[in-house]
Amino acid sequence: MLYVHVQEVQELRDLERTFFTFLHMIAQHGFSSIFLSSESSHLLNDIIQSIMLALYEHKDALVRKVC
C-alpha cells in the first residue's frame, strides 16, 4: 500500500515537472502571447498561481529553477 502511494507521488512530481518545463519552453520560444490572447487570458492567472506556489513549495530543485 505504501509503495502505491510513493509511486503516485512520484508520478505527480513528474507530471508537474513536465508542466513547468512546457511553460518554460513556451516563454523561451516567444509563444507566451498565446496566454495573452482574449480566448485564453483567463488561464494566465491560474498559470501564474501555479508557478508562484511551485517556487516556494515544490521539493524538486529543478522545478523551482525552471519556475
C-alpha positions as CSV (number, residue, x, y, z in Angstrom):
1,M,0.0,0.0,0.0
2,L,2.8,2.4,0.9
3,Y,4.6,1.6,-2.4
4,V,1.5,2.6,-4.4
5,H,1.3,6.0,-2.5
6,V,5.0,6.7,-3.1
7,Q,4.6,5.8,-6.8
8,E,1.6,8.1,-7.2
9,V,3.6,11.0,-5.5
10,Q,6.5,10.4,-7.9
11,E,4.2,10.3,-10.9
12,L,2.6,13.6,-9.8
13,R,6.0,15.2,-9.4
14,D,7.0,14.0,-12.9
15,L,3.8,15.5,-14.3
16,E,4.4,18.8,-12.6
17,R,8.0,18.9,-13.8
18,T,6.7,18.3,-17.4
19,F,4.1,21.0,-17.0
20,F,6.6,23.6,-15.8
21,T,9.1,22.6,-18.4
22,F,6.4,23.1,-21.0
23,L,5.6,26.6,-19.7
24,H,9.2,27.4,-19.7
25,M,9.6,26.3,-23.3
26,I,6.6,28.4,-24.3
27,A,8.1,31.5,-22.7
28,Q,11.6,30.8,-24.0
29,H,10.5,30.4,-27.6
30,G,8.3,33.5,-27.7
31,F,4.9,31.8,-27.6
32,S,3.8,33.4,-24.3
33,S,1.5,35.7,-26.3
34,I,-0.8,32.7,-26.6
35,F,-1.8,33.2,-23.0
36,L,-2.4,36.9,-23.5
37,S,-5.0,36.3,-26.2
38,S,-8.6,37.0,-25.4
39,E,-9.5,33.3,-25.8
40,S,-7.0,32.1,-23.1
41,S,-6.2,35.1,-21.0
42,H,-8.4,33.7,-18.2
43,L,-5.9,30.8,-17.8
44,L,-3.0,33.2,-17.2
45,N,-3.9,33.8,-13.5
46,D,-4.1,30.1,-12.9
47,I,-0.7,29.6,-14.5
48,I,0.9,32.4,-12.5
49,Q,-0.5,31.0,-9.3
50,S,0.9,27.5,-10.1
51,I,4.3,29.0,-10.8
52,M,4.3,31.0,-7.6
53,L,3.2,28.0,-5.5
54,A,5.9,25.8,-7.0
55,L,8.6,28.4,-6.4
56,Y,8.1,28.1,-2.7
57,E,6.7,24.7,-2.0
58,H,8.0,22.2,-4.6
59,K,10.5,19.7,-3.4
60,D,12.3,19.3,-6.8
61,A,15.1,21.8,-7.2
62,L,14.9,21.5,-11.0
63,V,11.2,22.5,-10.9
64,R,12.0,25.5,-8.7
65,K,14.8,26.6,-11.0
66,V,12.5,26.3,-14.1
67,C,9.9,28.4,-12.3
